[in-house]
Amino acid sequence: MYNRGFGGFDRGCWFADRFFYGGWGMLALAAILVAAGILIFLFVKNNKKKDTSKDALERLKTRYVNGELSEEEYLQKKKVLDL
């Protein structure tokens, strides 16, 4: 009743039959997952880099405002951070 044999309604997942037939769909899915992983990794890495430079610049500004750095030292260190 539930299984009509090979080629019947319950022979497998219709999604897998349509999109992964012959392995090409599985290869495409794997490529999409790898590309998504790489994009996520690069996005996270790039955001951490920007946050670090912003934090350093804020600390540098605070030191300058508090009088711990002269104007020349501040400008020199700011130039290094901007690179």
N, C-alpha and C positions, 0 to 999 in steps of 0.2 A: 504494500500500500504506500509506504513512504519512499521506497526506492524502486524505481522502474528500470534499473539496470543501466548499462553503458549507453550514454547518449540520451538518457531520460532527463527529467526535470531536476533530480537531486544528484546529479553526477559530480557536482563540485560548485565552487563559487563562481557565479557568472562574471563577477568583476575580474577575477584572476584569469578566467578563460578569454575574456575580451581584451584585456590590457597587457597581460604578461605572456601571451601566446608566443612560443618560440624563443623566449628569453630576451627579446629586444625591449619589451616593456620593463622588465626587471632591470636591465642595464640602464635604461633611461631614468628609472626611479633612483637607482644607486647614484647616477651622475647628478641628479637634482639634489639629493641629500648631501653629497660631498660638497657641491657648490654652495649650498645653504650653510653648511658648517664652516666653510672657509670665509664666507661673507660675515658671519656672526663673529668669528675669531678676529678678523681685521677690524670690524666695527668696535669691538670691546677694546682691542689693543690701542686703536687710535684715540678713543675717548679717554683712556687712562693717561695717555701721553699729554693730551691737552689739559686735563685737570691738574697734572703735576706742574706744568709750566705756569698755569694760572695761580696755583697756590704759592709757588716760589716768588712770583711777581708781587703778590699781595704781601708776603712776608718782607720782601725787599722794600716796598712802599712804607710799610709800618716801621721798619728800622730807620728809614730816611726821615719820616715824620717825627719819630722819637728823638732824632738827633744822633743816632748811633753811626750814621754814615754822612760823609760830606756829599755835596752835590756832584763832584767829580767821580767819587766812588759809586754813587747811585747810578749815574749815567753809564759808567763803564760796565757795571754788573747788569744793568738793564739791557745793554747792547748784546751782552753774551747770552742772556735769556731769550732774546728775540730771535736768535739764530736757531 
